[in-house]
Amino acid sequence: MSGAPRVPRRLVACPGCGTLVAYSPENPWRPFCSERCRQTDLGAWASEAYRIPLRDDDPDAALGEEGEDGGTGPAPSRE
């Protein structure tokens, strides 16, 4: 018996494909199973495929990203 305690391997499901993989320093792509799953997930983030849904009861959600009026503002006068 060696002096170091044995740590059990922790298995997690790959977020990309669901394959069970070891979540350990030996897995360079953790928590993914492969570089392909890791790159696929990164691409989904980059293309904004993942979004946080807005709640209907959130008063700030109606403001939009532009400001209080949603970026429309008053029309310029044509004098």
C-alpha positions, 0 to 999 in steps of 0.5 A, a space after each residue: 500500500 502506498 503512502 498517498 490516499 487514493 482519490 476516486 475518479 469523478 465522472 461527469 457527463 460531457 456538456 456536448 455529447 453526454 459521454 461520461 468522462 473523468 473530471 481530472 487534471 489528466 483530461 485536458 478538455 475537462 469537462 468535455 470529452 474531446 477537443 471537438 466537443 470543446 470547440 463546438 461549445 465555444 462556437 455556440 457561445 461565439 455565435 450567441 446560441 446560448 442566451 439568458 431568457 428575460 423574465 416578464 416581471 423584470 422592469 429593466 427588460 423593457 428598457 432595452 440595451 439603448 436606454 430608457 426609450 429603447 434607442 428610438 428617441 424623438 425624431 429630428 426636426 426638419 426645419 
